[in-house]
């Protein structure tokens, strides 16, 4: 639930006028649906996502393998969402 909320709210925040123009526009320059579109982003946006995705490791007691599997799951479905395959 945390990761879904982070993905939604960070993405929504990057649609504000300033952040979209300066950072998030990189993500939307890919018009054809490809899996690479999920990972195409400005370095600042990437660091923002990584900060919030890695934060639970330092706050919540969780085994690194469980968290690693969760991140792989998120990346996989992020790429599938952007690939155009339904």
DRENMARBA-38826 format. One record per residue: residue number from 1; x negated, y, z negated of N, C-alpha, C in turn. Coordinates in pm, whole numbers, plus 50000, padded with zeros to 5 digits. Each point is the difference from the previous one (the first is absolute). Example, Ala and Ser with C-alpha at 12.3 -4.5 7.8 and 13.67 -1.06 7.14 Angstrom:
pt resi:1; n.u:48681; n.v:49431; n.w:49220; ca.u:50089; ca.v:50119; ca.w:50000; c.u:49910; c.v:50120; c.w:50000;
pt resi:2; n.u:50035; n.v:50105; n.w:50072; ca.u:49918; ca.v:50119; ca.w:49994; c.u:50077; c.v:50109; c.w:49927;
***
This chain:
pt resi:1; n.u:49917; n.v:49881; n.w:50000; ca.u:50083; ca.v:50119; ca.w:50000; c.u:49913; c.v:50126; c.w:50000;
pt resi:2; n.u:49892; n.v:49995; n.w:49921; ca.u:49908; ca.v:50114; ca.w:49994; c.u:49943; c.v:50031; c.w:50137;
pt resi:3; n.u:49952; n.v:49897; n.w:50069; ca.u:49935; ca.v:50023; ca.w:50129; c.u:50100; c.v:50052; c.w:50104;
pt resi:4; n.u:50123; n.v:49954; n.w:49995; ca.u:50102; ca.v:50051; ca.w:50092; c.u:50028; c.v:50147; c.w:49972;
pt resi:5; n.u:50009; n.v:50036; n.w:49873; ca.u:50024; ca.v:50140; ca.w:49963; c.u:49883; c.v:50088; c.w:50043;
pt resi:6; n.u:49878; n.v:49952; n.w:49980; ca.u:49882; ca.v:50077; ca.w:50042; c.u:50000; c.v:50018; c.w:50150;
pt resi:7; n.u:50025; n.v:49893; n.w:50074; ca.u:50001; ca.v:50010; ca.w:50146; c.u:50105; c.v:50101; c.w:50046;
pt resi:8; n.u:50117; n.v:49995; n.w:49941; ca.u:50106; ca.v:50092; ca.w:50041; c.u:49969; c.v:50144; c.w:49963;
pt resi:9; n.u:49967; n.v:50025; n.w:49873; ca.u:49984; ca.v:50138; ca.w:49954; c.u:49874; c.v:50067; c.w:50054;
pt resi:10; n.u:49892; n.v:49925; n.w:50013; ca.u:49880; ca.v:50060; ca.w:50059; c.u:50025; c.v:50030; c.w:50147;
pt resi:11; n.u:50062; n.v:49906; n.w:50071; ca.u:50031; ca.v:50025; ca.w:50141; c.u:50095; c.v:50118; c.w:50015;
pt resi:12; n.u:50099; n.v:50007; n.w:49915; ca.u:50096; ca.v:50111; ca.w:50004; c.u:49930; c.v:50133; c.w:49971;
pt resi:13; n.u:49909; n.v:50001; n.w:49904; ca.u:49925; ca.v:50121; ca.w:49968; c.u:49914; c.v:50045; c.w:50117;
pt resi:14; n.u:49943; n.v:49905; n.w:50072; ca.u:49917; ca.v:50035; ca.w:50115; c.u:50082; c.v:50051; c.w:50119;
pt resi:15; n.u:50131; n.v:49999; n.w:49988; ca.u:50084; ca.v:50060; ca.w:50103; c.u:50032; c.v:50146; c.w:49969;
pt resi:16; n.u:49946; n.v:50056; n.w:49893; ca.u:50016; ca.v:50143; ca.w:49976; c.u:49922; c.v:50074; c.w:50108;
pt resi:17; n.u:50037; n.v:50122; n.w:50026; ca.u:49944; ca.v:50075; ca.w:50114; c.u:49847; c.v:50004; c.w:49999;
pt resi:18; n.u:49940; n.v:50041; n.w:49889; ca.u:49854; ca.v:50014; ca.w:49994; c.u:49930; c.v:49865; c.w:50014;
pt resi:19; n.u:50044; n.v:49900; n.w:49923; ca.u:49933; ca.v:49869; ca.w:50003; c.u:50019; c.v:49930; c.w:50134;
pt resi:20; n.u:50118; n.v:50015; n.w:50059; ca.u:50023; ca.v:49937; ca.w:50130; c.u:49909; c.v:50061; c.w:50106;
pt resi:21; n.u:49996; n.v:50131; n.w:50004; ca.u:49920; ca.v:50069; ca.w:50103; c.u:49852; c.v:49970; c.w:49987;
pt resi:22; n.u:49950; n.v:49992; n.w:49878; ca.u:49856; ca.v:49987; ca.w:49979; c.u:49951; c.v:49856; c.w:49981;
pt resi:23; n.u:50088; n.v:49909; n.w:49959; ca.u:49954; ca.v:49865; ca.w:49970; c.u:50085; c.v:49889; c.w:50062;
pt resi:24; n.u:50129; n.v:50005; n.w:49978; ca.u:50087; ca.v:49887; ca.w:50036; c.u:50027; c.v:49988; c.w:50149;
pt resi:25; n.u:49977; n.v:50107; n.w:50075; ca.u:50025; ca.v:49996; ca.w:50143; c.u:49918; c.v:49891; c.w:50069;
pt resi:26; n.u:49884; n.v:49966; n.w:49946; ca.u:49917; ca.v:49892; ca.w:50056; c.u:50078; c.v:49871; c.w:50007;
pt resi:27; n.u:50080; n.v:49974; n.w:49897; ca.u:50075; ca.v:49876; ca.w:49993; c.u:50108; c.v:49994; c.w:50110;
pt resi:28; n.u:50059; n.v:50114; n.w:50032; ca.u:50110; ca.v:50003; ca.w:50096; c.u:49955; c.v:50023; c.w:50144;
pt resi:29; n.u:49872; n.v:50007; n.w:50024; ca.u:49954; ca.v:50021; ca.w:50138; c.u:50009; c.v:49872; c.w:50082;
pt resi:30; n.u:50016; n.v:49886; n.w:49935; ca.u:50017; ca.v:49874; ca.w:50070; c.u:50147; c.v:49983; c.w:50033;
pt resi:31; n.u:50035; n.v:50012; n.w:50128; ca.u:50140; ca.v:49993; ca.w:50042; c.u:50046; c.v:49857; c.w:50021;
pt resi:32; n.u:49915; n.v:49916; n.w:50058; ca.u:50036; ca.v:49860; ca.w:50021; c.u:49987; c.v:49926; c.w:49868;
pt resi:33; n.u:50096; n.v:49914; n.w:49969; ca.u:49990; ca.v:49925; ca.w:49873; c.u:49890; c.v:49895; c.w:50005;
pt resi:34; n.u:49899; n.v:50019; n.w:49919; ca.u:49892; ca.v:49902; ca.w:49986; c.u:49972; c.v:49982; c.w:49852;
pt resi:35; n.u:49942; n.v:49888; n.w:49966; ca.u:49967; ca.v:49976; ca.w:49860; c.u:49893; c.v:50096; c.w:49951;
pt resi:36; n.u:49919; n.v:50054; n.w:50092; ca.u:49896; ca.v:50095; ca.w:49959; c.u:50058; c.v:50133; c.w:49953;
pt resi:37; n.u:50123; n.v:50029; n.w:50038; ca.u:50065; ca.v:50123; ca.w:49957; c.u:50016; c.v:50008; c.w:49849;
pt resi:38; n.u:50011; n.v:49886; n.w:49934; ca.u:50015; ca.v:49999; ca.w:49854; c.u:49873; c.v:50047; c.w:49931;
pt resi:39; n.u:49886; n.v:49975; n.w:50063; ca.u:49872; ca.v:50034; ca.w:49938; c.u:49938; c.v:50128; c.w:50056;
pt resi:40; n.u:50064; n.v:50057; n.w:50101; ca.u:49948; ca.v:50123; ca.w:50061; c.u:50042; c.v:50119; c.w:49915;
pt resi:41; n.u:49906; n.v:50054; n.w:49927; ca.u:50031; ca.v:50115; ca.w:49916; c.u:49873; c.v:50080; c.w:49973;
pt resi:42; n.u:50021; n.v:50123; n.w:49962; ca.u:49890; ca.v:50091; ca.w:49964; c.u:49931; c.v:49944; c.w:49875;
pt resi:43; n.u:49870; n.v:50019; n.w:49987; ca.u:49929; ca.v:49950; ca.w:49882; c.u:50056; c.v:50051; c.w:49867;
pt resi:44; n.u:50047; n.v:50124; n.w:49996; ca.u:50058; ca.v:50054; ca.w:49876; c.u:50128; c.v:49924; c.w:49965;
pt resi:45; n.u:50082; n.v:49973; n.w:50101; ca.u:50123; ca.v:49925; ca.w:49975; c.u:49966; c.v:49858; c.w:49955;
pt resi:46; n.u:49901; n.v:49940; n.w:50063; ca.u:49957; ca.v:49866; ca.w:49961; c.u:49955; c.v:49997; c.w:49854;
pt resi:47; n.u:49920; n.v:50097; n.w:49959; ca.u:49953; ca.v:50005; ca.w:49862; c.u:50115; c.v:50022; c.w:49902;
pt resi:48; n.u:50099; n.v:50077; n.w:50040; ca.u:50117; ca.v:50021; ca.w:49914; c.u:50073; c.v:49867; c.w:49976;
pt resi:49; n.u:50025; n.v:49927; n.w:50109; ca.u:50066; ca.v:49869; ca.w:49986; c.u:49917; c.v:49906; c.w:49914;
pt resi:50; n.u:49870; n.v:49995; n.w:50026; ca.u:49915; ca.v:49908; ca.w:49925; c.u:49995; c.v:50035; c.w:49852;
pt resi:51; n.u:49998; n.v:50128; n.w:49968; ca.u:50000; ca.v:50042; ca.w:49860; c.u:50122; c.v:49945; c.w:49927;
pt resi:52; n.u:50118; n.v:50021; n.w:50061; ca.u:50122; ca.v:49956; ca.w:49934; c.u:50016; c.v:49848; c.w:50000;
pt resi:53; n.u:49947; n.v:49934; n.w:50103; ca.u:50010; ca.v:49855; ca.w:50003; c.u:49902; c.v:49933; c.w:49903;
pt resi:54; n.u:49887; n.v:50065; n.w:49974; ca.u:49902; ca.v:49943; ca.w:49908; c.u:50023; c.v:50040; c.w:49854;
pt resi:55; n.u:50082; n.v:50100; n.w:49978; ca.u:50026; ca.v:50048; ca.w:49864; c.u:50050; c.v:49891; c.w:49905;
pt resi:56; n.u:50090; n.v:49910; n.w:50041; ca.u:50047; ca.v:49897; ca.w:49906; c.u:49890; c.v:49908; c.w:49947;
pt resi:57; n.u:49893; n.v:49983; n.w:50075; ca.u:49891; ca.v:49914; ca.w:49953; c.u:49945; c.v:50052; c.w:49867;
pt resi:58; n.u:50000; n.v:50130; n.w:49983; ca.u:49943; ca.v:50060; ca.w:49879; c.u:50104; c.v:50024; c.w:49891;
pt resi:59; n.u:50128; n.v:49980; n.w:50031; ca.u:50106; ca.v:50030; ca.w:49905; c.u:50074; c.v:49873; c.w:49955;
pt resi:60; n.u:50022; n.v:49909; n.w:50093; ca.u:50079; ca.v:49880; ca.w:49974; c.u:49907; c.v:49879; c.w:49995;
pt resi:61; n.u:50010; n.v:49916; n.w:49896; ca.u:49916; ca.v:49881; ca.w:49997; c.u:50050; c.v:49898; c.w:50104;
pt resi:62; n.u:49923; n.v:49985; n.w:50107; ca.u:50038; ca.v:49910; ca.w:50108; c.u:49875; c.v:49933; c.w:50055;
pt resi:63; n.u:50011; n.v:49875; n.w:50035; ca.u:49886; ca.v:49927; ca.w:50055; c.u:49969; c.v:50053; c.w:50140;
pt resi:64; n.u:49873; n.v:50013; n.w:50031; ca.u:49961; ca.v:50060; ca.w:50127; c.u:50047; c.v:49919; c.w:50121;
pt resi:65; n.u:50012; n.v:49869; n.w:49986; ca.u:50047; ca.v:49918; ca.w:50112; c.u:50148; c.v:50027; c.w:50030;
pt resi:66; n.u:50078; n.v:50019; n.w:49897; ca.u:50143; ca.v:50030; ca.w:50019; c.u:50013; c.v:50137; c.w:50067;
pt resi:67; n.u:49923; n.v:50095; n.w:49952; ca.u:50007; ca.v:50133; ca.w:50059; c.u:49948; c.v:50000; c.w:50143;
pt resi:68; n.u:49893; n.v:49926; n.w:50026; ca.u:49947; ca.v:49989; ca.w:50136; c.u:50101; c.v:49938; c.w:50095;
pt resi:69; n.u:50069; n.v:49897; n.w:49954; ca.u:50103; ca.v:49937; ca.w:50083; c.u:50115; c.v:50097; c.w:50027;
pt resi:70; n.u:50034; n.v:50080; n.w:49900; ca.u:50104; ca.v:50100; ca.w:50018; c.u:49960; c.v:50103; c.w:50105;
pt resi:71; n.u:49876; n.v:50045; n.w:49995; ca.u:49953; ca.v:50097; ca.w:50100; c.u:49997; c.v:49940; c.w:50140;
pt resi:72; n.u:49959; n.v:49876; n.w:50014; ca.u:50001; ca.v:49935; ca.w:50131; c.u:50143; c.v:49990; c.w:50053;
pt resi:73; n.u:50092; n.v:49967; n.w:49912; ca.u:50142; ca.v:49994; ca.w:50038; c.u:50047; c.v:50136; c.w:50050;
pt resi:74; n.u:49965; n.v:50107; n.w:49928; ca.u:50042; ca.v:50134; ca.w:50039; c.u:49941; c.v:50042; c.w:50134;
pt resi:75; n.u:49872; n.v:49973; n.w:50021; ca.u:49936; ca.v:50036; ca.w:50126; c.u:50060; c.v:49920; c.w:50115;
pt resi:76; n.u:50026; n.v:49873; n.w:49979; ca.u:50058; ca.v:49916; ca.w:50104; c.u:50137; c.v:50055; c.w:50042;
pt resi:77; n.u:50088; n.v:50027; n.w:49904; ca.u:50132; ca.v:50047; ca.w:50035; c.u:49999; c.v:50144; c.w:50050;
pt resi:78; n.u:49903; n.v:50079; n.w:49959; ca.u:49985; ca.v:50134; ca.w:50057; c.u:49965; c.v:49992; c.w:50148;
pt resi:79; n.u:49911; n.v:49907; n.w:50033; ca.u:49963; ca.v:49983; ca.w:50142; c.u:50117; c.v:49942; c.w:50079;
pt resi:80; n.u:50074; n.v:49908; n.w:49941; ca.u:50116; ca.v:49944; ca.w:50070; c.u:50108; c.v:50105; c.w:50022;
pt resi:81; n.u:50020; n.v:50088; n.w:49903; ca.u:50099; ca.v:50107; ca.w:50015; c.u:49966; c.v:50094; c.w:50115;
pt resi:82; n.u:49870; n.v:50024; n.w:50020; ca.u:49957; ca.v:50091; ca.w:50105; c.u:49977; c.v:49931; c.w:50135;
pt resi:83; n.u:50011; n.v:49870; n.w:50005; ca.u:49968; ca.v:49928; ca.w:50124; c.u:50113; c.v:49997; c.w:50101;
pt resi:84; n.u:50120; n.v:50033; n.w:49957; ca.u:50113; ca.v:49994; ca.w:50090; c.u:50067; c.v:49864; c.w:50005;
pt resi:85; n.u:49951; n.v:49906; n.w:49922; ca.u:50060; ca.v:49866; ca.w:49993; c.u:50102; c.v:50001; c.w:49888;
pt resi:86; n.u:50122; n.v:49960; n.w:50032; ca.u:50101; ca.v:50000; ca.w:49894; c.u:50033; c.v:49860; c.w:49952;
***
